[in-house]
Amino acid sequence: MKRLLVLATLLLCLFAGALGAQAIEPLPFKNHAEELRFQHLTAELRCPMCQNETLADSNAPIARDLRHQVFALMQQGKSDDEIKQYLVDRYSDYVLYDPPVNAATWLLWFGPLLILLIGTVVVVVTIRKRARATSSAVTANVDHGDDW
């Protein structure tokens, strides 16, 4: 019985591995340099459907289609910049993991810093108000204590 359980577990692992291996299919690269270029390029591009995955890592259908599109554009002799621009034209700067600083991405780049600064100002103002209120209450108690 124990052997049957081990065998079933082994077969399940092999089956799951085979499914995972088929998720990202190999492409017919001309040479190793072209494959490295493809890997580098797809690692710089974000899957439009996924939260935070590269085209290289995503198993989403759109990521598979975009990997094929990137490969086709490479075969047409397009440069990396031309391929990125092709995808930006269709999916906006969101498709880039390192989007440029421009009017459309200003909030993306500087929004967290702006939120941190606003939060700091709110905390400082709140602390000062409480300190003044506490100081006023202590002064009022001291003044009333002298009258008794």
Contacts in CASP RR format, 6 or more apart in sequence:
PFRMAT RR
TARGET T0000
AUTHOR 0000-0000-0000
METHOD contacts of the structure
MODEL  1
MKRLLVLATLLLCLFAGALGAQAIEPLPFKNHAEELRFQHLTAELRCPMC
QNETLADSNAPIARDLRHQVFALMQQGKSDDEIKQYLVDRYSDYVLYDPP
VNAATWLLWFGPLLILLIGTVVVVVTIRKRARATSSAVTANVDHGDDW
23 59 0 8 1.000
24 59 0 8 1.000
24 64 0 8 1.000
24 67 0 8 1.000
25 64 0 8 1.000
27 38 0 8 1.000
27 67 0 8 1.000
27 68 0 8 1.000
27 71 0 8 1.000
29 35 0 8 1.000
29 38 0 8 1.000
34 74 0 8 1.000
37 74 0 8 1.000
37 80 0 8 1.000
38 70 0 8 1.000
38 71 0 8 1.000
38 74 0 8 1.000
39 56 0 8 1.000
41 70 0 8 1.000
41 74 0 8 1.000
41 80 0 8 1.000
41 83 0 8 1.000
41 84 0 8 1.000
42 54 0 8 1.000
42 55 0 8 1.000
42 56 0 8 1.000
42 67 0 8 1.000
42 70 0 8 1.000
43 54 0 8 1.000
43 55 0 8 1.000
43 56 0 8 1.000
44 54 0 8 1.000
44 84 0 8 1.000
44 96 0 8 1.000
44 97 0 8 1.000
44 98 0 8 1.000
45 54 0 8 1.000
45 55 0 8 1.000
45 66 0 8 1.000
45 70 0 8 1.000
45 84 0 8 1.000
45 87 0 8 1.000
45 95 0 8 1.000
45 96 0 8 1.000
45 97 0 8 1.000
46 52 0 8 1.000
46 53 0 8 1.000
46 54 0 8 1.000
46 55 0 8 1.000
46 94 0 8 1.000
46 95 0 8 1.000
46 96 0 8 1.000
46 97 0 8 1.000
47 53 0 8 1.000
47 54 0 8 1.000
47 55 0 8 1.000
47 57 0 8 1.000
47 58 0 8 1.000
47 60 0 8 1.000
47 62 0 8 1.000
47 63 0 8 1.000
47 66 0 8 1.000
48 62 0 8 1.000
48 66 0 8 1.000
48 91 0 8 1.000
48 94 0 8 1.000
48 95 0 8 1.000
49 58 0 8 1.000
49 60 0 8 1.000
49 61 0 8 1.000
49 62 0 8 1.000
49 63 0 8 1.000
50 58 0 8 1.000
50 60 0 8 1.000
50 63 0 8 1.000
53 60 0 8 1.000
53 63 0 8 1.000
54 97 0 8 1.000
55 63 0 8 1.000
55 66 0 8 1.000
55 67 0 8 1.000
55 70 0 8 1.000
56 67 0 8 1.000
66 87 0 8 1.000
69 86 0 8 1.000
69 87 0 8 1.000
70 83 0 8 1.000
70 87 0 8 1.000
73 82 0 8 1.000
73 83 0 8 1.000
73 86 0 8 1.000
74 83 0 8 1.000
78 86 0 8 1.000
84 95 0 8 1.000
84 96 0 8 1.000
87 95 0 8 1.000
87 96 0 8 1.000
88 95 0 8 1.000
88 96 0 8 1.000
92 104 0 8 1.000
93 99 0 8 1.000
93 100 0 8 1.000
93 102 0 8 1.000
93 104 0 8 1.000
93 105 0 8 1.000
99 105 0 8 1.000
99 108 0 8 1.000
99 109 0 8 1.000
101 109 0 8 1.000
107 114 0 8 1.000
END
